[in-house]
Each structure stands twice: as structure tokens, then as C-alpha cells.
């Protein structure tokens, strides 16, 4: 039997701050969990847990040198709810603000799907290279059986 080690979805990666990522070229979200109406000090909130890979500049994308946060919690209402249906998979997005619908309300942060094929192909190449490196490391690890 092959040993399969899984990770528990935890928020060790802190909280996603959309304002800090608004100028990113691409954000790869690998969503591992979603909780509806999770209790927080500010009242219940929908919450997603994801490994977040941010390519802030075209150079980071070109050199495969993103900022990676594993187990990052996403609690902005619209952002979290949009991730509920993609638990266990990945999406490639950017984040932007849209004007509030109600007068006096704060603008909402929303995901925008990355449609540029060049950016998509670079991020896919990064993920494939990363996964190949992990597989290589696992293959090189000693067998203790």
C-alpha cells in the first residue's frame, strides 16, 4: 500500500489582504477548504483556506519566483464565497475593487479570471516545474520499509 500524506487545511499562512495584491500580474489559488459562517471576533464570516502563489511583477512570472503563502485564510465575503465551488482545485486570478452598489458602502474586492494565454502558460509551467521538483524529492527520499 502506498503511503499518502495529506495536510489539514489550517491558516498558518495568515490572512489574504486584497489591497496588497491588487497590482499582481497573476494569483494562483489552490483552495483546500471552505467554512460557511465561521465564528470570528467580528461576527460570523464565510472563509476559505488556500495556498496562495502571487506573481507581483512580470519579472517574478518570467523567473518563476513568486511569493508563496501556504494555508492562507480568505475572509472577504465575496472573495471567500467565490471559492466555495473550487475546493480541491486551483484557479488563476487577479483581484480588483468594484464600486459598492449601495450608497455609503465600501467597494467590494472581486476576483478576475486571468485570460491572457501567455500568463496562463507561464503559471502552468511554474506549477508543473514545482510539482516535478516535489516528485523528484519524494523519489530520492530513502525507503524505510
C-alpha positions, 0 to 999 in steps of 0.5 A: 500500500502506498503511503499518502500524506495529506495536510489539514487545511489550517491558516498558518499562512495568515490572512489574504489582504486584497489591497496588497495584491491588487497590482499582481500580474497573476494569483494562483489559488489552490483552495483546500477548504471552505467554512460557511459562517465561521465564528470570528471576533467580528461576527460570523464570516464565510472563509476559505483556506488556500495556498496562495502563489502571487506573481507581483511583477512580470519579472517574478512570472518570467523567473518563476519566483513568486511569493508563496503563502501556504494555508492562507485564510480568505475572509472577504465575503465575496472573495471567500464565497467565490471559492466555495465551488473550487475546493480541491482545485486551483484557479488563476486570478487577479483581484480588483475593487468594484464600486459598492452598489449601495450608497455609503458602502465600501467597494467590494474586492472581486476576483478576475479570471486571468485570460491572457494565454501567455500568463496562463502558460507561464503559471502552468509551467511554474506549477508543473516545474514545482510539482516535478521538483516535489516528485523528484524529492519524494523519489530520492527520499530513502525507503524505510520499509 
